[in-house]
Amino acid sequence: MLEVIKRNGSRAPFDRSKIKIAIEKAMNSMSGVYIEGQAEDIAKEIEAVANDKSTTMSISDVEELVYYKLIAGGNPATARAYENYKAVQAYKREQNTTDDEILGLLNQTNADVMDENSNKNAVIASTQRDLIAGEVSKDIAKRKLIPADLVDAHESGAIHIHDMDYIIQPIFNCCLVNMKDMLDNGTVVNGKMIETPKSFQVACNVMTQIIAQIASNQYGGQSIDIACLGKYLRRSYDKNLSLAIETLGDVTLAEKMAQKMTQKDLESGIQTIQYQINTLMTSNGQAPFVTLFMQLNETDPYVEEIAMIIEEILKQRIQGIKNDAGVYVTPAFPKLIYVLDENNVRPGSRFYNLTSLAIRCTAKRMYPDYISAKKMCENYEGNVFSPMGCRAFLSTYKDDKGNYKFDGRFNIGVCTINLPQIGILAAGDEAKFFEILEKRLELVKRVGLLRYEHLKNVISDASPIHWQHGAIARLGKHEPILPLLQNGYSTVTIGYIGIYEATKLVIGESNTSKKGEAFAMKIMDMLNEKKDAWKKETGLAFAVYGTPAESLTNRFARIDKKRFGIIEDVTDKGYYTNSFHVDVREKISAFEKFNFEAKFQDKSGGGCISYVEIPNMSHNLEALETLVRYIYDNIQYAEFNTKSDYCANCGFDGEIKLNDKGQWECPQCHNTDKSTLTVVRRTCGYLGENFWNEGRTKEIGDRVLHI
């Protein structure tokens, strides 16, 4: 019997079909070329060589013959793909490559990991611990969990498997916390029962404890509708009124006293939320990525209390939080989102005063961001709800009673496709671009299914705060979470980056030109066609997602520059443009930018956000109000980027800029010591305050004003 020597020295029967399968995998990889019948022919030739040899061939002998026969057969592309496949397989079998990365974290030379997240201070020991664990987790995932061709696709920049440092754990990406259920019906934290609060201050304190627990048991963002607190402000007022009547005996005086006492409770409660969120350090080495969603729904019986809560949140955010020098600065969290609706968007509307306050807050602190109830209702069957964190939106879903449900749902994970790399490979051929895109989207689909397969056997005990105690569900102990992954309850997202660069490469024009926009829309249409087909095929709710891409904007550009060299307006910049966004260097008005990007938001239902760069508009709030009103009428979700920096060395309060060396430099004292500079910029929907990787820094430096 013909045999082959395995790598461990043992012998196994020679199997020609395995050679054929390996060659066909290389042919069907992202860089291989399929030639009909070639795999079978080579397999037969190698079998013949094995039969003629006087000694038994080894696996390495077989692999070497495959390579050279592919070269001889005029298929060098597949030969290279086969070599890459071999290298990844060898890595998965033998290597442990984490040493250099971990030592680089400890001696602060591993810039890729240290600068990956602008809200993680990689110098702090607790953060380092999470980053070190992440490097080990990535290594295990690449070698043991993720198929070799997907690892190869990730390493070569064809796709990006997000949050690979967490992928081996039974956790998910981001969620809409069902905080109302947790407060109204009680919850459990660290095995301790927390009953429904009796006052506003207690509710705020409980909420921050829940936020910390959630952040420590998932990655990605969490969002909370602050309407859940309205009931508890009413409870505080009723409690205060009862005490005041008992003390004063006069109902009129008691009501005035109760109002003042309740206002104090309100101020203290909101301060608790703001300070707790900004001072908490979760198990993943950072403050919780939390978003507060502020909507005024007039059918809510506590709408007046909710309005009071929103007002206090905005007032305290305008003031800011003191840094270590005792100076009020812009905090990164919580992210604030304010809903524009008919009851607040125009002078004379019931809550217009809150919109005016929100505009003042935006001018000073960049938050809140704005959601148009009018536009969102058009895209989500009449519903208005928060993104999960900075931009990820859920698909519409109805429970078994036919009611729409959003709170208590989540996203499984993200895989992003590198559109500029496809544009480079297509070399100006539009048909070839879409042929490669279709092929690579299958990789994205497989990553989504991999995440699903990894989570489908998880039981509720993995994270009681999520699955048993109300954040997502109230399952029993040991109960599987599988039903919450299926039938559209959770989402699996298809990320994309670099429509601008892909359009330049294929069409030769910006995506804002008439021809460029048509091409860009074809990309969006294909993404949505695949989303719909995969949902029908798998029962999973795939969604098209305008990727946050904090570090990815640099990673893809760096990989492609190394592989393809300097390409003008593509790899030469040091970054790729996020999702459908207009190139950050393009001179376009705020109104034109919102109008253009709104069309793409309509096709990016799994997540999207648009922004415009503005100067300090604290003294021109009327102009900012015009822009806010334009958002309401024209685009679903938008934000403003301005500058709010501080130099502790000289006390400068204004815009700190990049100098010619790419360093952040105080314009007053020329200080470049990052440890004494507070520079806050919009990074990927959130504000970043711990500086950025080289590519993202260049992107920030290239941004032009839109007004």
C-alpha positions in Angstrom: 0.0 0.0 0.0 1.3 3.5 -1.0 2.0 5.6 2.1 3.1 9.0 3.1 5.2 10.1 6.2 3.3 12.6 8.4 4.9 15.5 10.2 5.0 13.6 13.5 6.9 10.7 11.8 4.0 8.3 11.6 2.7 6.8 8.3 -0.6 7.1 6.7 -2.2 5.9 3.4 -1.4 8.1 0.4 -4.6 9.9 -0.5 -4.6 11.7 -3.8 -7.9 13.4 -3.1 -6.4 15.4 -0.3 -3.8 16.9 -2.7 -6.6 17.9 -5.1 -8.6 19.5 -2.3 -5.7 21.5 -1.0 -4.9 22.8 -4.5 -8.5 23.8 -5.2 -8.6 25.6 -1.8 -5.6 27.6 -3.0 -7.2 28.3 -6.4 -10.4 29.5 -4.7 -8.6 31.7 -2.2 -8.6 35.5 -2.6 -5.4 35.5 -4.7 -5.5 32.1 -6.5 -6.6 31.4 -10.1 -8.9 28.5 -10.9 -7.9 26.3 -13.9 -10.4 23.6 -14.7 -8.9 20.1 -14.1 -5.5 21.3 -13.1 -5.8 20.2 -9.4 -6.8 16.6 -10.4 -4.0 16.4 -13.0 -1.3 17.5 -10.5 -2.6 15.1 -7.9 -2.3 12.2 -10.4 1.2 13.3 -11.4 2.3 13.3 -7.7 0.8 10.0 -7.1 2.7 8.6 -10.1 6.0 10.1 -8.6 5.2 8.5 -5.3 4.7 5.1 -7.0 8.0 5.4 -8.8 10.0 6.4 -5.7 12.0 3.7 -3.9 11.5 5.5 -0.6 8.2 6.8 1.0 7.5 10.5 0.4 6.9 12.9 3.3 4.2 15.5 3.5 6.9 18.2 2.9 7.9 16.4 -0.3 4.3 16.4 -1.5 3.9 20.1 -0.7 7.1 21.0 -2.6 6.0 19.1 -5.7 2.6 20.8 -5.6 4.2 24.2 -5.6 6.6 23.5 -8.5 4.0 21.8 -10.6 1.7 24.8 -10.2 4.6 27.0 -11.4 5.3 24.6 -14.3 1.6 24.6 -15.1 1.5 28.3 -15.6 -0.4 29.1 -12.4 2.1 31.1 -10.2 -0.7 33.0 -8.4 -2.1 29.7 -7.0 1.4 28.5 -6.2 1.9 31.6 -4.0 -1.6 31.2 -2.5 -0.7 27.6 -1.7 2.5 28.7 0.0 0.6 31.2 2.1 -1.9 28.5 3.0 1.0 26.2 4.1 2.5 29.0 6.1 -0.7 29.7 8.0 -1.3 26.0 8.6 2.3 25.7 10.0 1.6 28.7 12.2 -1.5 27.2 13.5 0.3 23.9 14.2 3.5 25.0 15.7 4.1 28.7 16.5 3.6 30.8 19.5 4.3 34.4 18.3 3.0 36.4 21.2 6.3 37.0 22.9 7.4 40.0 20.9 4.0 41.6 21.0 3.7 41.2 24.8 7.2 42.4 25.5 6.5 45.3 23.2 3.5 46.3 25.3 5.6 46.1 28.5 8.5 48.2 27.1 6.0 50.5 25.2 7.3 49.8 21.7 4.3 47.9 20.3 2.6 50.9 18.8 0.0 48.9 16.8 -1.6 47.5 20.0 -0.9 50.5 22.3 -2.5 53.0 19.9 -5.3 50.7 18.7 -7.9 52.2 21.0 -7.8 55.9 21.8 -9.8 55.4 25.0 -7.4 52.9 26.5 -4.2 54.1 28.2 -1.8 51.3 27.4 0.7 52.5 30.0 -1.6 51.7 33.0 -1.0 48.3 34.5 -4.6 47.2 34.5 -5.0 48.1 30.8 -1.8 46.3 29.9 -3.1 43.2 31.6 -6.2 43.3 29.3 -4.0 44.0 26.2 -1.6 41.1 27.1 -4.6 38.8 27.5 -5.8 40.0 24.1 -2.6 39.1 22.4 -2.6 35.6 23.8 -6.3 35.2 22.8 -5.6 36.4 19.3 -2.8 33.9 19.0 -5.0 31.0 20.1 -7.8 32.1 17.9 -5.6 32.2 14.8 -4.1 28.8 15.5 -7.0 26.9 16.9 -10.4 28.6 16.1 -10.3 30.4 12.8 -9.8 28.4 9.5 -6.4 29.0 7.8 -7.8 30.8 4.8 -9.7 33.3 6.9 -6.6 34.0 9.0 -4.7 34.5 5.7 -7.4 36.9 4.5 -7.2 38.8 7.7 -3.4 39.0 7.7 -3.3 40.1 4.1 -5.8 42.9 4.7 -8.6 41.4 2.5 -10.9 41.5 5.5 -10.6 42.5 9.1 -12.0 40.2 11.8 -12.9 42.7 14.5 -12.2 42.2 18.2 -10.1 39.0 17.6 -8.7 39.5 21.1 -12.1 38.6 22.5 -13.3 36.0 19.9 -12.4 32.9 21.9 -14.6 34.0 24.8 -18.4 33.4 25.0 -19.2 37.1 24.6 -20.6 39.4 21.9 -20.2 42.9 20.6 -22.7 45.6 21.6 -26.2 45.9 22.9 -29.2 48.0 23.8 -29.6 47.4 27.6 -33.1 46.8 28.8 -32.4 49.1 31.8 -36.1 49.8 32.3 -36.8 46.1 33.1 -33.7 45.9 35.3 -34.8 48.9 37.4 -38.5 48.2 37.5 -38.2 44.5 38.2 -34.9 44.4 40.1 -31.7 42.7 39.1 -28.7 40.8 40.5 -25.1 42.1 40.6 -22.3 39.9 41.8 -24.8 37.4 43.2 -26.6 40.2 45.3 -30.2 41.1 44.8 -30.9 44.7 43.9 -34.6 45.6 44.3 -36.4 48.3 42.4 -35.1 51.7 43.6 -37.2 53.9 45.8 -35.6 57.2 44.7 -33.9 58.8 41.7 -30.4 58.9 43.3 -30.5 55.2 44.1 -31.7 54.5 40.6 -28.7 56.4 39.1 -26.3 54.6 41.4 -27.7 51.2 40.5 -27.6 52.1 36.8 -23.9 52.8 36.9 -23.2 49.5 38.7 -25.1 47.7 36.0 -23.2 49.6 33.3 -19.9 48.5 34.8 -21.0 44.8 35.0 -22.2 44.8 31.5 -19.0 46.4 30.1 -16.9 43.8 31.9 -18.8 40.9 30.2 -18.9 42.0 26.6 -16.8 44.1 24.2 -18.2 47.1 22.2 -20.7 49.6 23.3 -23.9 49.6 25.3 -26.8 52.1 25.1 -29.4 53.1 27.6 -32.6 55.0 27.1 -32.7 57.5 29.9 -36.5 57.5 29.8 -36.2 54.6 32.2 -35.3 57.1 35.0 -38.4 59.2 34.7 -40.4 57.1 37.1 -37.7 57.4 39.7 -37.6 61.1 39.6 -41.3 61.1 40.2 -40.8 58.8 43.1 -38.3 61.2 44.6 -40.7 64.1 44.2 -43.5 62.1 45.9 -41.2 61.1 48.7 -40.0 64.7 49.2 -43.5 66.1 49.0 -44.7 63.7 51.7 -41.8 64.7 53.9 -42.4 68.4 53.3 -46.1 68.2 54.1 -45.3 66.3 57.3 -42.7 68.9 58.2 -44.4 72.2 57.1 -48.1 71.4 57.2 -48.7 73.9 54.3 -49.3 72.1 51.0 -48.3 75.2 48.9 -45.0 75.6 50.7 -44.5 71.9 50.8 -44.8 71.7 47.0 -42.2 74.4 46.6 -39.9 72.7 49.1 -40.4 69.3 47.3 -39.5 70.8 44.0 -36.2 72.2 45.4 -35.4 69.0 47.1 -36.1 67.0 43.9 -34.0 69.4 41.9 -31.1 68.6 44.3 -31.8 64.9 43.9 -31.7 65.3 40.2 -28.4 67.2 40.1 -26.8 64.6 42.5 -28.1 61.7 40.5 -26.8 63.0 37.1 -23.5 63.9 38.7 -23.3 60.3 40.0 -23.8 59.0 36.4 -21.3 61.3 34.8 -18.6 60.9 37.4 -19.0 57.1 37.9 -18.9 56.4 34.2 -15.8 58.5 33.7 -14.0 57.1 36.8 -14.9 53.4 36.5 -12.3 51.0 35.2 -13.9 47.9 33.8 -12.2 44.5 33.5 -11.1 45.3 29.9 -9.0 48.3 31.1 -11.1 51.2 30.1 -14.2 53.3 31.0 -17.4 51.7 29.8 -18.3 52.6 26.2 -21.8 53.8 27.1 -24.3 55.9 25.3 -27.2 57.8 26.8 -30.2 58.1 24.5 -32.4 61.1 25.1 -35.8 61.0 23.5 -39.0 62.9 24.4 -41.9 60.7 23.7 -45.1 62.5 24.6 -47.0 59.3 25.2 -44.7 58.5 28.1 -46.5 59.3 31.4 -43.2 60.6 32.8 -42.3 62.9 29.9 -42.0 66.0 32.1 -39.5 64.2 34.4 -37.6 62.9 31.4 -37.3 66.5 30.1 -35.9 67.6 33.5 -33.4 64.7 33.3 -32.3 65.6 29.8 -31.9 69.3 30.8 -29.7 68.4 33.7 -27.5 66.0 31.7 -26.9 68.8 29.1 -26.1 71.4 31.8 -23.6 69.2 33.5 -22.0 68.2 30.2 -21.6 71.8 29.2 -19.8 72.4 32.5 -17.5 69.4 31.8 -15.4 67.4 34.3 -12.3 68.6 36.1 -9.1 67.0 35.0 -6.1 66.3 37.4 -5.2 70.0 37.2 -8.7 71.0 38.4 -9.7 72.4 35.0 -13.0 71.6 33.4 -12.5 69.6 30.2 -14.6 67.6 27.8 -15.2 64.0 29.0 -15.3 61.2 26.4 -18.2 59.4 28.1 -21.0 58.9 28.3 -21.8 59.5 24.6 -25.0 61.6 24.4 -27.6 61.2 21.6 -30.5 63.7 21.4 -33.6 62.9 19.3 -34.9 65.7 17.1 -38.7 65.5 16.7 -41.7 67.8 16.0 -42.0 68.5 19.8 -38.6 70.1 20.1 -37.1 71.1 16.7 -38.6 74.4 16.0 -39.2 77.6 18.0 -42.5 77.4 19.8 -42.5 73.6 20.0 -43.0 72.1 23.5 -39.4 71.2 24.3 -37.6 73.6 22.0 -35.7 74.9 25.0 -34.0 71.6 25.4 -32.9 71.6 21.7 -31.4 75.1 22.3 -29.5 73.7 25.3 -28.3 70.7 23.3 -27.0 73.1 20.6 -25.0 75.0 23.3 -23.7 71.7 24.6 -22.6 70.6 21.1 -20.8 73.9 20.5 -18.8 73.4 23.7 -18.4 69.7 24.1 -19.2 68.1 20.7 -21.9 66.0 22.2 -24.8 65.4 21.9 -25.1 63.8 18.5 -28.4 64.0 16.8 -31.0 61.5 15.5 -33.8 62.6 13.3 -37.0 60.9 14.4 -38.5 61.9 11.1 -35.8 60.2 8.9 -35.4 57.2 11.2 -39.1 56.4 11.1 -38.8 56.2 7.3 -36.0 53.6 7.6 -37.2 51.4 10.5 -40.9 51.0 10.0 -41.9 54.0 12.1 -39.6 53.2 15.0 -37.0 55.4 16.8 -34.4 53.8 18.9 -30.8 54.2 20.0 -27.7 52.8 18.2 -25.8 50.2 20.2 -22.9 52.4 21.2 -21.6 54.7 18.6 -23.4 53.7 15.4 -24.5 50.0 15.2 -28.3 49.8 14.6 -30.5 46.7 15.0 -32.9 45.4 12.4 -36.6 45.7 13.2 -37.9 42.7 15.1 -41.3 41.8 16.5 -41.9 39.5 19.5 -44.4 36.7 19.5 -47.2 39.2 20.3 -46.4 41.3 17.3 -44.8 44.1 19.3 -41.6 45.8 18.1 -38.7 45.1 20.4 -35.3 46.9 20.5 -34.1 47.0 24.2 -32.6 43.8 25.3 -31.1 43.0 21.8 -27.5 42.8 20.6 -24.9 42.4 17.9 -22.9 39.2 17.5 -19.9 40.7 15.9 -18.3 42.4 12.9 -16.1 41.6 9.9 -15.1 44.4 7.6 -14.1 44.1 3.9 -11.3 46.2 2.4 -12.8 47.8 -0.7 -9.7 49.8 -1.7 -7.6 46.6 -2.0 -10.3 45.2 -4.3 -10.0 48.4 -6.3 -6.3 48.0 -6.6 -6.6 44.4 -7.8 -9.3 45.3 -10.3 -7.0 47.7 -12.0 -9.8 49.9 -13.3 -12.0 47.1 -14.5 -15.4 47.6 -12.9 -16.7 44.1 -13.8 -13.6 42.6 -12.2 -14.1 44.7 -9.1 -17.5 43.3 -8.5 -16.4 39.8 -9.3 -13.7 40.0 -6.6 -16.1 41.7 -4.2 -18.6 38.9 -4.5 -15.8 36.4 -3.8 -14.5 38.2 -0.8 -18.0 38.8 0.7 -18.2 35.0 1.1 -15.3 35.3 3.6 -17.2 37.9 5.5 -20.2 35.6 5.6 -18.1 32.8 6.9 -16.7 34.9 9.7 -20.2 35.8 10.8 -21.2 32.1 10.8 -18.1 31.3 12.7 -19.1 33.8 15.5 -22.6 32.3 15.5 -21.2 28.7 15.8 -18.9 29.8 18.6 -21.8 31.3 20.6 -24.6 28.9 19.8 -23.7 26.5 22.6 -23.2 29.2 25.3 -25.5 29.0 28.3 -26.8 31.8 30.4 -24.3 31.2 33.2 -21.6 32.7 31.0 -22.8 36.3 31.9 -25.7 36.3 34.3 -26.0 40.1 34.1 -26.8 39.8 30.4 -28.7 36.6 30.1 -30.3 35.9 33.5 -30.9 39.3 35.2 -32.4 41.5 32.5 -29.8 43.3 30.5 -30.7 41.1 27.5 -33.0 38.5 28.9 -34.2 36.6 32.0 -33.3 33.1 31.1 -33.0 30.4 33.7 -29.7 29.0 35.0 -27.9 26.7 32.5 -30.4 27.8 29.8 -29.0 28.1 26.2 -28.9 31.5 24.6 -29.3 30.0 21.1 -32.9 31.4 20.5 -31.6 34.9 21.0 -29.1 34.4 18.2 -31.6 33.3 15.6 -34.6 34.7 13.6 -33.4 38.3 13.6 -33.3 38.8 17.4 -29.6 39.7 17.2 -27.6 40.9 14.2 -24.4 39.9 12.4 -22.7 42.8 10.7 -21.1 43.2 7.3 -18.6 46.1 7.7 -17.0 48.0 4.8 -14.4 50.7 4.5 -12.9 52.9 1.7 -15.7 53.6 -0.8 -13.9 56.8 -1.6 -10.6 55.1 -2.4 -12.3 52.2 -4.3 -14.2 54.7 -6.4 -11.1 56.7 -7.3 -9.3 53.4 -8.3 -12.1 52.1 -10.5 -13.8 55.2 -11.8 -11.0 57.7 -11.4 -13.3 60.2 -9.6 -14.4 61.0 -6.1 -17.5 59.2 -4.8 -19.2 62.6 -4.7 -19.1 62.9 -8.6 -22.1 61.7 -10.6 -20.3 58.7 -12.0 -18.5 58.1 -8.6 -21.8 58.1 -6.7 -23.4 55.6 -9.2 -20.5 53.2 -8.7 -20.6 53.7 -4.9 -24.3 52.9 -4.9 -23.7 49.7 -6.8 -21.3 48.6 -4.0 -24.0 49.4 -1.4 -26.6 47.5 -3.5 -24.4 44.4 -3.6 -23.8 44.5 0.1 -27.5 44.7 0.7 -28.3 41.9 -1.8 -25.9 39.6 0.0 -27.3 40.6 3.4 -30.8 39.7 2.3 -29.7 36.4 0.6 -27.7 35.3 3.7 -30.6 36.1 6.0 -32.9 34.0 4.0 -30.3 31.2 3.7 -29.2 31.1 7.4 -32.0 32.6 9.4 -29.5 35.1 10.9 -30.0 38.8 10.6 -27.0 40.0 8.7 -26.8 43.8 8.5 -24.7 46.3 6.5 -22.6 48.4 8.8 -20.6 51.5 8.2 -17.6 50.3 10.3 -16.2 52.5 13.1 -12.6 51.6 12.0 -10.6 53.5 14.6 -7.3 51.6 14.0 -8.5 49.8 10.9 -8.4 52.9 8.7 -4.6 52.8 9.3 -4.1 49.0 9.2 -5.6 48.4 5.8 -3.7 51.3 4.3 -0.4 50.2 5.8 -0.9 46.6 4.5 -1.8 47.7 1.0 1.1 50.3 0.8 3.6 47.5 1.7 2.1 45.2 -0.9 1.3 47.5 -3.7 3.5 50.5 -3.1 2.5 54.2 -3.1 -0.7 54.9 -5.0 -1.8 58.5 -5.2 -4.9 59.4 -3.1 -5.0 55.8 -1.9 -2.1 54.3 0.0 0.0 57.6 0.1 -2.3 59.2 2.8 -1.6 56.7 5.6 -5.4 56.0 6.1 -8.5 54.9 4.2 -11.8 56.8 4.4 -14.4 55.3 6.7 -17.3 53.5 5.0 -19.3 55.8 2.7 -17.9 59.1 4.0 -16.7 61.9 1.9 -12.9 62.2 1.7 -11.8 64.2 4.8 -9.8 66.5 2.5 -12.6 67.3 0.1 -14.0 70.9 0.3 -17.7 70.4 0.6 -20.3 72.4 2.6 -22.0 70.9 5.6 -25.3 70.8 3.9 -23.9 69.1 0.8 -22.1 66.6 2.9 -25.2 65.7 4.9 -27.3 65.5 1.8 -24.9 63.2 0.0 -24.2 60.9 2.9 -27.9 60.6 3.8 -28.4 58.4 0.6 -25.8 56.0 1.9 -27.2 55.9 5.4 -30.5 54.7 3.9 -28.5 51.7 2.6 -26.5 51.0 5.7 -29.2 49.8 8.1 -26.9 48.0 10.4 -25.0 51.1 11.4 -24.1 54.5 10.1 -23.2 58.0 11.2 -22.2 61.2 9.4 -20.3 64.3 10.7 -19.2 67.7 9.7 -16.1 69.6 10.9 -17.0 73.0 12.4 -15.0 75.8 14.0 -15.8 77.0 17.5 -19.4 78.1 17.2 -20.2 79.1 20.7 -20.7 82.6 19.5 -22.7 81.6 16.5 -25.4 79.3 17.8 -27.9 80.5 15.3 -25.8 79.0 12.5 -25.4 75.7 14.4 -29.2 75.6 15.0 -29.7 75.9 11.2 -27.5 72.9 10.7 -29.3 70.9 13.5 -32.7 71.7 11.8 -31.2 70.5 8.5 -30.3 67.2 10.1 -33.9 66.7 11.2 -35.2 67.2 7.7 -32.5 65.4 5.7 -30.4 62.8 7.5 -31.0 60.1 10.1 -27.9 60.4 12.3 -25.3 63.1 12.4 -22.7 64.8 14.6 -20.4 67.8 14.8 -16.7 67.8 15.3 -15.1 70.9 16.9 -12.1 71.4 19.2 -12.0 71.5 22.9 -8.4 71.1 24.1 -6.3 72.1 27.1 -2.5 72.4 27.9 -1.7 71.8 31.5 1.8 73.3 31.0 0.6 76.8 30.3 -3.2 76.7 30.8 -4.1 77.2 27.1 -7.7 76.4 26.4 -8.5 76.1 22.7 -7.4 74.1 19.7 -4.1 72.1 19.9 -2.8 71.3 16.5 -0.4 68.9 14.8 3.0 70.4 14.0 5.2 69.6 11.0 6.6 66.5 12.8 3.1 65.1 13.3 3.2 65.9 17.0 0.4 67.5 19.0 1.8 70.9 20.0 0.3 73.7 22.2 0.2 76.9 20.1 0.9 79.0 23.1 3.9 77.4 24.9 4.8 74.8 22.2 4.5 71.9 24.7 4.5 68.5 23.0 4.4 66.3 26.1 1.2 64.2 25.6 1.0 63.6 29.4 0.3 67.3 29.9 -2.0 67.8 26.9 -5.7 67.1 26.7 -6.7 66.7 23.1 -10.2 65.4 22.4 -11.2 64.5 18.9 -14.0 62.5 17.3 -12.4 59.1 16.5 -15.1 56.7 15.2 -18.3 58.0 16.6 -17.0 58.2 20.2 -14.6 60.9 21.4 -11.0 59.8 21.9 -8.8 61.3 24.5 -5.7 59.1 24.7 -4.3 59.9 21.3 -4.3 57.8 18.1 -2.3 55.6 15.8 -0.2 57.2 13.1 -2.8 56.8 10.3 -5.7 58.1 12.3 -3.6 61.1 13.5 -2.9 61.9 9.8 -6.6 61.6 9.0 -7.5 64.0 11.8 -4.8 66.4 10.6 -6.2 66.4 7.0 -9.8 67.2 8.0 -11.1 70.3 6.5 -13.9 72.6 7.9 -17.3 72.2 6.3 -18.6 75.6 7.4 
